[in-house]
Amino acid sequence: MKSNWYLSTLICALFLLSGSCKEKSVYEHAFQNPELSIEERVEDLINQLTIEEKVSQMMNATPAIERLGIPEYDWWNEALHGVARAGRATVFPQAIALAATFDDEAMFETFTMVSDEARAKYNDYQQKKEYERYKGLTFWTPNINIFRDPRWGRGMETYGEDPYLTSRMGVACVKGLQGDDPKYLKSYACAKHYAVHSGPEWNRHSFDVSVSPRDLYTTYLPAFEVLVKEGNVQEVMCAYNRLDGQPCCGNNQLLVDILRNTWDYQNIVVSDCGAIDDFWKKDERTPRHETHPDRESASVAAVRTGTDVECGSSYASLLDAVKNGMITEEELNVSLRRLFTGRMRLGMFDPAEKVPFSNIPYSVVENEEHMAKALEMARKSMVLLKNEGNTLPISKDIRKIAVIGPNANDSIMQWANYNGFPTHTVTILEGIKAKLPVDVEVIYEKGCDHIGDVVHRDKADTTGAPVDFIATAGKVKDADIIIYVGGLSPRLEGEEMPVQLDGFRKGDRTKIELPEVQSNMLKALKLTGKPVVFVVCTGSALALTNEQGDADAILNAWYSGQNGGTAVADILFGDYNPSGKLPVTFYKSTEQLPDYEDYNMKGRTYRYMTEEPLYPFGYGLSYTDFAFGDATLSATEIAKDENVKISIPVENKGKTDGDEVVQIYIKNPNDPQAPIKALKAFERVSVKTGSKEIIELMLEPETFYSFNDEKQIMEVRAGKYQILYGNSSADKDLKTIEVTIKD
């Protein structure tokens, strides 16, 4: 094959003067020729590499191979809710907030914009010959782990507790990032963290998870399978923890049996950062798995189970492992083929004029359209939890308003984690001020910090002062309405953080109640007798049982991105009708939660919880009233391999135009261990006041899946199924229609 290429090059060179060949079609090496197949190019490149060079290309920070004209490349980049850690970028709401939109079409549009910015920034870096971390095209996004317990600090990075919602939002993210060009991928998405990974953060390097096959296949794996099979995701990141004794990055069941063999995944597996170190390192401060005696054996095990590229440096030992006969060079080539195929599919070795994304200009970064989308997604994500006596919306004729709380004027809080850096962030205080005429008095007091008995007025205040509830209430008692902006902060919840405070441990929470100082502040504000609106900023569910009586209205605003302040003000003053829905259950108390380290699903999430929650999954109020009519089916009896269409009338009987999210759940009496109910379809719909829309959704056979415990497969069983439809997962919000599946 190589000799044929050299022959064609020679012939082409002989005819250059006659114009039969164009000069730029002559390449020094076959792998540089975009006219050849990727397979041919990859083989040519691998055949030219030394063993030292091969090993060097299997770690995230790959050095240049100057003799072949290959620049250095770092596989590590982030785009959780916008291009991250690489300077200026549009900062969209955090992932958990994006999930609350229940709008996978808008999600796709959002990540198409993210990938536009990614390519624009990459093009700029390439021109400047900047190749270091966060400047590539391989994004370790999305996080599709199941947010099974609200105490997990990284749950904010996910799309919530439901496998179906996670799958739909995840696929939208992947397709937006990777594009639809027939030859080149726009960027790479990565499904992480594979698998059965959701805390605790404090022991993730040593934790050994054990779950039943049923929970594995019905809760923890479905989103990964959908992203592999439907989304064609180009990378999968294996997790830190062990599953049944084997580290995930060297786990035969996960990486070989399921991912490669059953799902036929052909693309790249990347380790989480430092995960291979956990196989072998001994560290008194950070307990690790210690399943392997040294880094050579750890690295060999990871490569043999299909982990192609390591985020870390343990793979440097593969050079000695080859020399010592522990692994063959051809075994490394298996991974190298995937890695170089990836870089070629991104067009990294091709002339810029060949790659359609090379002409995306830097001017798209944080342009007007993208900032408007950030505002749209923030508005759509916010969930109205309570609105007693129509406290909201607030009249703009108000004369005096008080804004209190640790999150009221905190822009960085709104960025969440894994964030980029916007040119400007509209804080909630700024958003409220901008909404009102200049003659309206706006009183601002921080009042308290997120936690503790001392309040720091600003960044320059290093010592702080004792929290004075009475004094704060006294300053705002003459206001017509009080807006308290509190909740949590990404400085308290997140990834493996050095935080050890009451209720918080290394990024996780140990209890889900609102910190006591904030609860007491709300009580003091309520005693003024003025209406109190609680704007909650959080990445996870809070047990707001105690606060229910101290707030007349509660708006969950999440970590809302650079235009979050405008979005909050739009909702508070009625310029936008709230429409977000909870992608997680809000429990009444920590006592309602099973043990944090128990990964079995019994009692967890709306799918298996038998107690009544504070606010159910899928819940969210509106300023208008929607009514669901009686649904009809295209057939009341179907075969196991047939689809059935459901048509649902949705009427807006209120006085305000608005969006509603139609949710369809399945109750499966044919599988005694199936979830109580499970989301299987949804659609966000806009309905004008006084109007009715008919929502039609197709339910495919997998909608009615049961798990076969003996064969460990999903299957459709004959019998009657209840199709539940409405605007939340609560029984009182759902209507029922039945369908029979024939044997």
SULBELQUI-V562905 format. One record per residue. N is the residue number from 1. RES is the residue in three letters. OMEGA is omega in radians with two decimals (NA if undefined). Layout:
# SULBELQUI-V562905
n=(N | N)
res=(RES | RES)
omega=(OMEGA | OMEGA)
This chain:
# SULBELQUI-V562905
n=(1 | 2 | 3 | 4 | 5 | 6 | 7 | 8 | 9 | 10 | 11 | 12 | 13 | 14 | 15 | 16 | 17 | 18 | 19 | 20 | 21 | 22 | 23 | 24 | 25 | 26 | 27 | 28 | 29 | 30 | 31 | 32 | 33 | 34 | 35 | 36 | 37 | 38 | 39 | 40 | 41 | 42 | 43 | 44 | 45 | 46 | 47 | 48 | 49 | 50 | 51 | 52 | 53 | 54 | 55 | 56 | 57 | 58 | 59 | 60 | 61 | 62 | 63 | 64 | 65 | 66 | 67 | 68 | 69 | 70 | 71 | 72 | 73 | 74 | 75 | 76 | 77 | 78 | 79 | 80 | 81 | 82 | 83 | 84 | 85 | 86 | 87 | 88 | 89 | 90 | 91 | 92 | 93 | 94 | 95 | 96 | 97 | 98 | 99 | 100 | 101 | 102 | 103 | 104 | 105 | 106 | 107 | 108 | 109 | 110 | 111 | 112 | 113 | 114 | 115 | 116 | 117 | 118 | 119 | 120 | 121 | 122 | 123 | 124 | 125 | 126 | 127 | 128 | 129 | 130 | 131 | 132 | 133 | 134 | 135 | 136 | 137 | 138 | 139 | 140 | 141 | 142 | 143 | 144 | 145 | 146 | 147 | 148 | 149 | 150 | 151 | 152 | 153 | 154 | 155 | 156 | 157 | 158 | 159 | 160 | 161 | 162 | 163 | 164 | 165 | 166 | 167 | 168 | 169 | 170 | 171 | 172 | 173 | 174 | 175 | 176 | 177 | 178 | 179 | 180 | 181 | 182 | 183 | 184 | 185 | 186 | 187 | 188 | 189 | 190 | 191 | 192 | 193 | 194 | 195 | 196 | 197 | 198 | 199 | 200 | 201 | 202 | 203 | 204 | 205 | 206 | 207 | 208 | 209 | 210 | 211 | 212 | 213 | 214 | 215 | 216 | 217 | 218 | 219 | 220 | 221 | 222 | 223 | 224 | 225 | 226 | 227 | 228 | 229 | 230 | 231 | 232 | 233 | 234 | 235 | 236 | 237 | 238 | 239 | 240 | 241 | 242 | 243 | 244 | 245 | 246 | 247 | 248 | 249 | 250 | 251 | 252 | 253 | 254 | 255 | 256 | 257 | 258 | 259 | 260 | 261 | 262 | 263 | 264 | 265 | 266 | 267 | 268 | 269 | 270 | 271 | 272 | 273 | 274 | 275 | 276 | 277 | 278 | 279 | 280 | 281 | 282 | 283 | 284 | 285 | 286 | 287 | 288 | 289 | 290 | 291 | 292 | 293 | 294 | 295 | 296 | 297 | 298 | 299 | 300 | 301 | 302 | 303 | 304 | 305 | 306 | 307 | 308 | 309 | 310 | 311 | 312 | 313 | 314 | 315 | 316 | 317 | 318 | 319 | 320 | 321 | 322 | 323 | 324 | 325 | 326 | 327 | 328 | 329 | 330 | 331 | 332 | 333 | 334 | 335 | 336 | 337 | 338 | 339 | 340 | 341 | 342 | 343 | 344 | 345 | 346 | 347 | 348 | 349 | 350 | 351 | 352 | 353 | 354 | 355 | 356 | 357 | 358 | 359 | 360 | 361 | 362 | 363 | 364 | 365 | 366 | 367 | 368 | 369 | 370 | 371 | 372 | 373 | 374 | 375 | 376 | 377 | 378 | 379 | 380 | 381 | 382 | 383 | 384 | 385 | 386 | 387 | 388 | 389 | 390 | 391 | 392 | 393 | 394 | 395 | 396 | 397 | 398 | 399 | 400 | 401 | 402 | 403 | 404 | 405 | 406 | 407 | 408 | 409 | 410 | 411 | 412 | 413 | 414 | 415 | 416 | 417 | 418 | 419 | 420 | 421 | 422 | 423 | 424 | 425 | 426 | 427 | 428 | 429 | 430 | 431 | 432 | 433 | 434 | 435 | 436 | 437 | 438 | 439 | 440 | 441 | 442 | 443 | 444 | 445 | 446 | 447 | 448 | 449 | 450 | 451 | 452 | 453 | 454 | 455 | 456 | 457 | 458 | 459 | 460 | 461 | 462 | 463 | 464 | 465 | 466 | 467 | 468 | 469 | 470 | 471 | 472 | 473 | 474 | 475 | 476 | 477 | 478 | 479 | 480 | 481 | 482 | 483 | 484 | 485 | 486 | 487 | 488 | 489 | 490 | 491 | 492 | 493 | 494 | 495 | 496 | 497 | 498 | 499 | 500 | 501 | 502 | 503 | 504 | 505 | 506 | 507 | 508 | 509 | 510 | 511 | 512 | 513 | 514 | 515 | 516 | 517 | 518 | 519 | 520 | 521 | 522 | 523 | 524 | 525 | 526 | 527 | 528 | 529 | 530 | 531 | 532 | 533 | 534 | 535 | 536 | 537 | 538 | 539 | 540 | 541 | 542 | 543 | 544 | 545 | 546 | 547 | 548 | 549 | 550 | 551 | 552 | 553 | 554 | 555 | 556 | 557 | 558 | 559 | 560 | 561 | 562 | 563 | 564 | 565 | 566 | 567 | 568 | 569 | 570 | 571 | 572 | 573 | 574 | 575 | 576 | 577 | 578 | 579 | 580 | 581 | 582 | 583 | 584 | 585 | 586 | 587 | 588 | 589 | 590 | 591 | 592 | 593 | 594 | 595 | 596 | 597 | 598 | 599 | 600 | 601 | 602 | 603 | 604 | 605 | 606 | 607 | 608 | 609 | 610 | 611 | 612 | 613 | 614 | 615 | 616 | 617 | 618 | 619 | 620 | 621 | 622 | 623 | 624 | 625 | 626 | 627 | 628 | 629 | 630 | 631 | 632 | 633 | 634 | 635 | 636 | 637 | 638 | 639 | 640 | 641 | 642 | 643 | 644 | 645 | 646 | 647 | 648 | 649 | 650 | 651 | 652 | 653 | 654 | 655 | 656 | 657 | 658 | 659 | 660 | 661 | 662 | 663 | 664 | 665 | 666 | 667 | 668 | 669 | 670 | 671 | 672 | 673 | 674 | 675 | 676 | 677 | 678 | 679 | 680 | 681 | 682 | 683 | 684 | 685 | 686 | 687 | 688 | 689 | 690 | 691 | 692 | 693 | 694 | 695 | 696 | 697 | 698 | 699 | 700 | 701 | 702 | 703 | 704 | 705 | 706 | 707 | 708 | 709 | 710 | 711 | 712 | 713 | 714 | 715 | 716 | 717 | 718 | 719 | 720 | 721 | 722 | 723 | 724 | 725 | 726 | 727 | 728 | 729 | 730 | 731 | 732 | 733 | 734 | 735 | 736 | 737 | 738 | 739 | 740 | 741 | 742 | 743)
res=(MET | LYS | SER | ASN | TRP | TYR | LEU | SER | THR | LEU | ILE | CYS | ALA | LEU | PHE | LEU | LEU | SER | GLY | SER | CYS | LYS | GLU | LYS | SER | VAL | TYR | GLU | HIS | ALA | PHE | GLN | ASN | PRO | GLU | LEU | SER | ILE | GLU | GLU | ARG | VAL | GLU | ASP | LEU | ILE | ASN | GLN | LEU | THR | ILE | GLU | GLU | LYS | VAL | SER | GLN | MET | MET | ASN | ALA | THR | PRO | ALA | ILE | GLU | ARG | LEU | GLY | ILE | PRO | GLU | TYR | ASP | TRP | TRP | ASN | GLU | ALA | LEU | HIS | GLY | VAL | ALA | ARG | ALA | GLY | ARG | ALA | THR | VAL | PHE | PRO | GLN | ALA | ILE | ALA | LEU | ALA | ALA | THR | PHE | ASP | ASP | GLU | ALA | MET | PHE | GLU | THR | PHE | THR | MET | VAL | SER | ASP | GLU | ALA | ARG | ALA | LYS | TYR | ASN | ASP | TYR | GLN | GLN | LYS | LYS | GLU | TYR | GLU | ARG | TYR | LYS | GLY | LEU | THR | PHE | TRP | THR | PRO | ASN | ILE | ASN | ILE | PHE | ARG | ASP | PRO | ARG | TRP | GLY | ARG | GLY | MET | GLU | THR | TYR | GLY | GLU | ASP | PRO | TYR | LEU | THR | SER | ARG | MET | GLY | VAL | ALA | CYS | VAL | LYS | GLY | LEU | GLN | GLY | ASP | ASP | PRO | LYS | TYR | LEU | LYS | SER | TYR | ALA | CYS | ALA | LYS | HIS | TYR | ALA | VAL | HIS | SER | GLY | PRO | GLU | TRP | ASN | ARG | HIS | SER | PHE | ASP | VAL | SER | VAL | SER | PRO | ARG | ASP | LEU | TYR | THR | THR | TYR | LEU | PRO | ALA | PHE | GLU | VAL | LEU | VAL | LYS | GLU | GLY | ASN | VAL | GLN | GLU | VAL | MET | CYS | ALA | TYR | ASN | ARG | LEU | ASP | GLY | GLN | PRO | CYS | CYS | GLY | ASN | ASN | GLN | LEU | LEU | VAL | ASP | ILE | LEU | ARG | ASN | THR | TRP | ASP | TYR | GLN | ASN | ILE | VAL | VAL | SER | ASP | CYS | GLY | ALA | ILE | ASP | ASP | PHE | TRP | LYS | LYS | ASP | GLU | ARG | THR | PRO | ARG | HIS | GLU | THR | HIS | PRO | ASP | ARG | GLU | SER | ALA | SER | VAL | ALA | ALA | VAL | ARG | THR | GLY | THR | ASP | VAL | GLU | CYS | GLY | SER | SER | TYR | ALA | SER | LEU | LEU | ASP | ALA | VAL | LYS | ASN | GLY | MET | ILE | THR | GLU | GLU | GLU | LEU | ASN | VAL | SER | LEU | ARG | ARG | LEU | PHE | THR | GLY | ARG | MET | ARG | LEU | GLY | MET | PHE | ASP | PRO | ALA | GLU | LYS | VAL | PRO | PHE | SER | ASN | ILE | PRO | TYR | SER | VAL | VAL | GLU | ASN | GLU | GLU | HIS | MET | ALA | LYS | ALA | LEU | GLU | MET | ALA | ARG | LYS | SER | MET | VAL | LEU | LEU | LYS | ASN | GLU | GLY | ASN | THR | LEU | PRO | ILE | SER | LYS | ASP | ILE | ARG | LYS | ILE | ALA | VAL | ILE | GLY | PRO | ASN | ALA | ASN | ASP | SER | ILE | MET | GLN | TRP | ALA | ASN | TYR | ASN | GLY | PHE | PRO | THR | HIS | THR | VAL | THR | ILE | LEU | GLU | GLY | ILE | LYS | ALA | LYS | LEU | PRO | VAL | ASP | VAL | GLU | VAL | ILE | TYR | GLU | LYS | GLY | CYS | ASP | HIS | ILE | GLY | ASP | VAL | VAL | HIS | ARG | ASP | LYS | ALA | ASP | THR | THR | GLY | ALA | PRO | VAL | ASP | PHE | ILE | ALA | THR | ALA | GLY | LYS | VAL | LYS | ASP | ALA | ASP | ILE | ILE | ILE | TYR | VAL | GLY | GLY | LEU | SER | PRO | ARG | LEU | GLU | GLY | GLU | GLU | MET | PRO | VAL | GLN | LEU | ASP | GLY | PHE | ARG | LYS | GLY | ASP | ARG | THR | LYS | ILE | GLU | LEU | PRO | GLU | VAL | GLN | SER | ASN | MET | LEU | LYS | ALA | LEU | LYS | LEU | THR | GLY | LYS | PRO | VAL | VAL | PHE | VAL | VAL | CYS | THR | GLY | SER | ALA | LEU | ALA | LEU | THR | ASN | GLU | GLN | GLY | ASP | ALA | ASP | ALA | ILE | LEU | ASN | ALA | TRP | TYR | SER | GLY | GLN | ASN | GLY | GLY | THR | ALA | VAL | ALA | ASP | ILE | LEU | PHE | GLY | ASP | TYR | ASN | PRO | SER | GLY | LYS | LEU | PRO | VAL | THR | PHE | TYR | LYS | SER | THR | GLU | GLN | LEU | PRO | ASP | TYR | GLU | ASP | TYR | ASN | MET | LYS | GLY | ARG | THR | TYR | ARG | TYR | MET | THR | GLU | GLU | PRO | LEU | TYR | PRO | PHE | GLY | TYR | GLY | LEU | SER | TYR | THR | ASP | PHE | ALA | PHE | GLY | ASP | ALA | THR | LEU | SER | ALA | THR | GLU | ILE | ALA | LYS | ASP | GLU | ASN | VAL | LYS | ILE | SER | ILE | PRO | VAL | GLU | ASN | LYS | GLY | LYS | THR | ASP | GLY | ASP | GLU | VAL | VAL | GLN | ILE | TYR | ILE | LYS | ASN | PRO | ASN | ASP | PRO | GLN | ALA | PRO | ILE | LYS | ALA | LEU | LYS | ALA | PHE | GLU | ARG | VAL | SER | VAL | LYS | THR | GLY | SER | LYS | GLU | ILE | ILE | GLU | LEU | MET | LEU | GLU | PRO | GLU | THR | PHE | TYR | SER | PHE | ASN | ASP | GLU | LYS | GLN | ILE | MET | GLU | VAL | ARG | ALA | GLY | LYS | TYR | GLN | ILE | LEU | TYR | GLY | ASN | SER | SER | ALA | ASP | LYS | ASP | LEU | LYS | THR | ILE | GLU | VAL | THR | ILE | LYS | ASP)
omega=(-3.13 | -3.12 | 3.09 | 3.13 | 3.12 | 3.12 | -3.14 | 3.11 | 3.13 | 3.13 | 3.13 | -3.13 | -3.13 | -3.06 | -3.13 | -3.08 | -3.12 | 3.14 | -3.13 | 3.09 | 3.08 | -3.02 | -3.05 | 3.05 | 3.11 | -3.10 | -3.12 | -3.13 | -3.11 | -3.09 | 3.13 | -3.03 | -3.10 | 3.11 | 3.09 | 3.07 | 3.11 | 3.14 | 3.12 | -3.09 | -3.13 | -3.14 | 3.11 | -3.12 | -3.11 | -3.13 | -3.12 | -3.07 | 2.98 | 3.12 | 3.11 | 3.13 | 3.12 | -3.14 | -3.10 | -3.10 | -3.08 | 3.03 | -2.97 | 3.11 | -3.07 | 3.13 | 3.07 | 2.95 | -2.94 | -3.08 | 3.11 | 3.13 | -3.13 | 3.14 | 3.05 | 3.12 | 3.04 | -3.09 | -3.00 | 2.98 | -3.02 | 3.11 | -3.02 | 3.08 | -3.04 | 3.12 | -2.96 | 2.93 | -3.10 | 3.10 | -3.01 | 3.08 | 3.02 | 3.13 | 3.09 | 3.07 | 3.13 | -3.04 | -3.11 | 3.09 | 3.08 | 3.10 | -3.11 | 3.05 | -3.03 | -3.07 | -3.08 | 3.06 | 3.09 | 3.08 | 3.09 | 3.12 | 3.13 | -3.07 | 2.91 | 3.06 | 3.11 | -3.13 | 3.00 | 3.13 | 3.13 | 3.14 | 3.13 | 3.14 | 3.11 | 3.12 | 3.14 | 3.12 | -3.13 | 3.12 | -3.14 | -3.10 | 3.08 | -2.97 | -3.01 | -3.07 | 3.13 | 3.14 | -3.14 | -3.07 | -3.10 | -2.99 | -3.13 | -3.08 | 0.15 | 2.98 | -3.09 | 2.99 | -3.14 | -3.12 | -2.98 | -3.06 | -3.06 | 3.13 | -3.10 | -3.06 | -3.11 | 3.13 | 3.11 | -3.11 | -3.04 | 3.07 | 3.00 | -2.95 | -3.00 | -3.14 | -3.10 | 3.10 | 3.11 | 3.14 | -3.07 | 3.13 | 3.12 | 3.11 | 3.12 | 3.10 | -3.10 | -3.10 | 3.07 | 3.14 | -2.98 | 3.09 | -3.06 | 3.09 | -3.07 | -3.09 | -3.02 | 3.00 | -3.08 | 2.99 | 3.12 | 2.96 | -3.08 | 3.08 | -3.10 | -0.12 | -2.98 | -0.06 | -3.13 | -3.02 | 3.04 | 3.05 | 0.01 | 3.09 | -3.02 | -3.14 | -3.05 | -3.12 | -3.13 | -3.00 | 3.11 | -3.10 | 3.02 | 3.11 | 3.08 | 3.06 | -3.14 | 3.13 | 3.12 | -3.01 | -3.09 | -3.12 | -2.94 | -3.07 | -3.01 | -3.10 | 3.10 | -3.14 | -3.13 | -3.14 | 3.09 | -2.99 | -3.11 | -3.07 | -3.07 | -3.13 | -2.99 | 3.09 | 2.98 | 3.11 | 3.09 | -2.93 | 3.12 | -2.93 | 2.95 | 2.94 | -3.13 | 2.99 | -3.12 | 3.05 | -3.06 | -3.13 | 3.02 | -2.99 | -3.08 | -3.11 | -3.07 | -2.96 | -3.08 | -3.03 | -3.03 | -3.00 | -3.05 | -3.00 | -3.07 | -3.09 | 3.12 | 3.10 | -3.06 | -2.97 | -2.91 | 2.92 | 3.11 | 3.12 | 2.91 | -2.94 | -3.11 | -3.07 | 3.13 | 3.04 | -3.10 | 3.12 | -2.88 | -3.05 | 3.04 | -3.04 | -3.11 | -3.10 | -3.13 | 3.11 | -3.11 | -3.06 | -3.10 | 3.12 | -3.11 | -3.03 | -3.07 | -3.05 | 3.08 | -3.12 | 3.10 | -3.11 | 3.12 | -3.14 | -3.13 | 3.14 | -3.08 | 3.08 | 2.97 | 3.06 | -2.93 | -3.09 | -3.11 | 2.89 | -3.05 | -3.07 | 3.14 | -3.10 | 3.04 | -3.14 | 3.13 | 3.10 | 3.09 | -3.13 | 3.08 | -3.12 | -3.13 | 3.09 | -3.14 | 3.13 | -3.11 | 3.08 | 3.14 | 3.08 | 3.06 | -3.12 | 3.11 | 3.10 | -3.11 | 3.10 | 3.13 | -3.07 | -3.13 | 2.99 | 3.12 | -3.11 | 3.12 | 3.10 | 3.05 | 3.10 | -3.03 | -3.14 | -3.06 | 3.05 | -3.07 | -3.10 | 3.11 | -3.01 | -3.00 | -3.08 | -3.10 | -3.12 | 3.08 | -3.03 | 3.13 | -3.11 | 3.10 | -3.08 | 3.13 | 3.09 | -3.05 | -3.13 | -3.12 | 3.11 | 3.08 | 3.10 | 3.08 | 3.09 | 3.13 | -3.10 | 3.07 | 3.11 | -3.08 | -3.03 | -2.97 | -2.99 | 3.06 | -3.07 | -3.11 | 3.08 | -3.06 | 3.09 | -3.12 | 3.06 | 3.07 | -0.02 | 3.14 | 3.08 | 3.08 | 3.06 | 3.13 | -3.08 | -3.13 | -3.12 | 3.12 | 3.09 | -3.01 | 2.90 | -3.03 | -3.13 | -3.03 | -3.05 | -3.07 | -3.12 | -3.06 | 3.06 | -3.08 | -3.14 | -3.07 | 3.13 | -3.06 | -2.96 | 2.91 | -3.06 | -3.12 | 3.07 | 3.11 | 3.06 | 3.08 | 3.08 | -3.13 | 3.07 | 3.12 | 3.14 | 3.13 | 3.14 | -3.11 | -3.09 | -2.96 | 3.03 | -3.04 | -3.10 | 3.06 | -3.14 | 3.09 | 3.11 | 3.08 | 3.02 | 3.07 | 3.04 | -3.11 | 2.96 | 3.13 | -3.05 | 3.07 | -3.05 | -3.14 | 3.10 | 3.06 | -3.01 | 3.12 | -3.08 | -3.12 | -3.12 | -3.07 | -3.11 | 3.13 | 3.12 | 3.12 | 3.08 | -3.13 | -3.08 | -3.09 | -3.13 | 3.14 | 3.13 | -3.14 | -3.13 | -3.03 | -3.01 | 3.13 | 3.13 | 3.10 | 3.11 | -3.12 | 3.06 | 3.07 | -3.09 | -3.08 | -3.12 | -3.09 | -3.12 | 3.04 | 2.99 | -3.13 | 3.13 | -3.11 | -3.01 | 2.98 | -3.03 | 3.11 | -3.09 | 3.10 | -3.10 | 3.13 | -3.14 | -3.07 | 3.13 | 3.02 | 3.12 | 3.09 | 2.99 | 3.05 | 3.02 | -2.98 | 3.08 | 3.05 | 3.10 | -2.97 | -3.10 | 3.12 | 3.10 | 3.12 | 3.10 | 3.10 | 3.11 | -3.13 | 3.13 | 3.14 | -3.12 | 3.06 | -3.11 | 3.14 | 3.10 | -3.12 | 3.05 | -3.14 | 3.03 | -3.05 | 3.01 | -3.02 | 3.00 | -3.05 | -3.10 | 3.05 | 3.03 | -3.04 | -3.10 | -3.12 | -3.07 | -3.13 | -3.10 | -3.08 | 3.10 | 3.12 | 3.08 | 3.11 | 3.09 | 3.11 | -3.02 | -3.13 | 2.92 | -2.69 | 3.07 | -2.94 | 3.12 | -3.11 | -3.13 | 3.08 | -3.12 | 3.11 | -3.12 | 3.10 | -3.13 | -3.11 | -3.06 | 2.96 | 3.08 | 3.01 | -3.12 | -3.07 | -3.05 | 3.14 | 3.12 | -3.08 | 3.03 | 3.10 | 3.04 | 2.97 | -3.10 | 3.13 | -3.08 | 3.06 | -3.11 | 3.12 | -3.05 | 2.96 | 3.11 | -3.05 | -3.06 | 3.09 | -3.09 | 3.06 | -2.99 | -3.12 | 3.11 | -3.06 | 3.05 | -3.11 | -3.05 | -3.08 | -3.09 | 3.14 | 3.09 | 3.10 | 3.11 | 3.02 | 3.05 | -3.04 | 2.98 | 3.12 | -3.04 | 3.02 | -3.10 | 3.13 | 3.02 | 3.09 | -3.11 | 3.09 | 3.09 | 3.10 | 3.06 | 3.13 | -3.13 | 3.01 | 3.12 | 3.08 | 3.06 | 3.10 | 3.03 | 3.14 | 3.02 | -3.07 | -3.09 | -3.10 | 2.99 | 2.98 | -3.13 | 3.08 | 3.12 | -3.01 | 3.05 | 3.08 | -3.07 | 3.05 | -3.10 | -3.13 | -3.04 | -3.08 | 2.99 | -3.14 | 3.07 | 3.02 | 3.07 | 3.09 | -3.08 | 3.13 | 3.13 | 3.08 | 2.97 | -2.98 | -3.14 | -3.06 | 3.10 | -3.03 | -3.12 | 3.13 | 3.05 | 3.07 | 3.00 | -3.11 | 3.10 | -3.12 | 3.09 | 3.04 | 3.04 | 3.07 | -3.06 | 3.05 | -3.14 | 3.12 | -3.14 | -3.13 | -3.09 | 3.11 | 3.07 | 3.05 | -3.12 | 3.13 | -3.14 | 3.13 | 3.10 | -3.10 | -3.07 | -3.11 | 3.02 | -3.02 | -3.11 | 2.89 | 3.09 | 3.07 | -3.05 | -3.11 | -3.11 | -3.10 | 3.07 | 3.03 | -3.10 | 3.04 | -3.14 | 3.08 | 3.09 | 3.11 | 3.12 | 3.07 | 3.04 | -3.11 | -3.10 | -3.12 | -3.06 | 2.93 | -3.14 | -3.14 | -3.12 | -3.10 | -3.12 | -3.03 | 2.97 | -2.99 | 2.95 | -3.06 | 3.01 | 3.12 | 3.05 | -3.07 | 3.14 | NA)
